[in-house]
């Protein structure tokens, strides 16, 4: 299953956007309002939970400055990645798009497609003001 957020324009250079996404504690600012838990576990790993959903642990898997950050599920029953693609528009503006990619059975994919799509869209939308 592959889901893409809309491309969001941020008023920061691609390096500044990359630096923001590289620091996992900044993801708390991007979370939707229905977050029930957020905790940084290590320098590159955090846990979060949305109301009515199980806790998810994400770990930074790859960082290619200033264009790409890859977070992946760290344990749990779901195996997926959340990739932030950053492209420079000009010296003070960049575009960010989040891509969720995971392998799920048909039933699971059908159940989580809507909530995950809304979740990554919220993360991206909140990025416009948080970065």
C-alpha positions in Angstrom: 0.0 0.0 0.0 1.4 3.4 -1.0 -0.2 6.6 0.1 1.1 10.1 -0.6 0.4 13.4 1.1 -0.2 16.6 -0.8 3.0 18.5 -1.5 3.3 21.3 1.1 5.3 24.5 0.6 7.3 25.6 3.6 9.0 29.0 3.9 12.4 27.4 4.8 15.3 26.2 2.7 15.4 22.5 1.9 18.3 22.2 4.5 16.2 23.8 7.2 13.2 21.6 6.4 15.6 18.5 6.4 17.0 19.6 9.8 13.5 20.0 11.3 12.4 16.5 10.1 15.8 15.0 11.2 15.0 15.8 14.8 12.4 13.2 15.8 11.1 15.3 18.7 9.8 17.8 16.2 7.2 15.3 15.0 5.2 16.1 18.1 4.4 19.5 16.5 3.1 17.8 13.4 0.7 15.3 15.1 -3.0 15.6 14.8 -5.2 17.0 17.6 -6.4 13.5 18.5 -2.9 12.4 19.7 -3.1 10.7 23.1 0.6 10.0 23.6 4.0 11.2 22.3 7.4 10.2 23.7 10.9 10.3 22.4 12.5 7.0 23.2 16.0 7.6 21.9 17.7 10.2 19.7 16.3 8.7 16.6 13.1 6.9 17.8 9.7 8.0 19.1 6.5 6.5 20.2 3.0 8.0 19.5 -0.6 6.9 19.8 -3.8 8.4 18.5 -7.0 8.0 20.3 -8.5 4.6 19.5 -5.3 3.3 17.8 -2.5 1.2 19.0 0.9 2.8 19.9 3.3 3.0 17.0 7.1 3.3 17.3 9.0 5.0 14.5 12.7 5.0 14.1 14.8 7.1 11.7 16.2 4.6 9.2 17.8 6.8 6.6 18.7 10.5 6.2 20.1 11.9 2.9 20.6 15.7 3.4 18.8 17.8 2.3 16.3 15.8 0.3 15.1 12.7 2.1 14.2 11.3 5.6 13.0 7.8 6.1 11.2 6.7 9.2 10.3 3.0 9.7 8.2 1.0 12.1 10.3 -0.2 15.0 8.7 -3.4 16.2 5.0 -4.1 16.4 2.7 -5.9 13.9 2.9 -3.4 11.1 5.9 -3.0 8.8 6.0 0.3 6.9 8.0 3.3 6.1 7.2 7.0 6.2 9.4 8.9 3.8 9.8 12.7 3.7 10.8 14.0 0.3 12.1 17.6 0.3 12.7 19.6 -2.8 14.1 23.1 -3.1 11.9 25.6 -4.8 14.4 28.5 -4.2 16.9 29.6 -1.5 14.1 30.3 1.1 11.3 27.9 0.0 11.0 24.2 -0.3 8.3 21.6 -0.9 7.8 18.5 1.3 5.8 15.4 0.5 5.3 12.4 2.8 4.9 8.9 1.4 3.6 6.0 3.4 4.6 2.6 2.1 3.7 -0.8 3.7 2.9 -4.4 2.9 -0.5 -5.4 4.4 -3.1 -8.1 3.7 -6.2 -6.9 1.8 -8.3 -6.7 5.0 -5.8 -4.7 7.0 -5.1 -2.4 4.0 -8.8 -1.7 3.7 -9.1 -0.9 7.4 -6.1 1.4 7.7 -6.1 3.2 4.3 -8.5 6.0 5.4 -7.0 6.7 8.8 -3.4 6.5 7.6 -4.2 8.8 4.6 -5.7 11.4 6.8 -2.8 11.1 9.3 -0.1 11.7 6.7 -2.1 14.6 5.2 -2.4 16.1 8.7 1.4 15.7 9.3 2.1 17.5 6.0 -0.4 20.2 6.5 0.9 21.0 10.0 4.4 21.2 8.5 3.6 24.4 6.7 3.3 26.3 10.0 5.6 24.2 12.3 8.8 24.2 10.3 
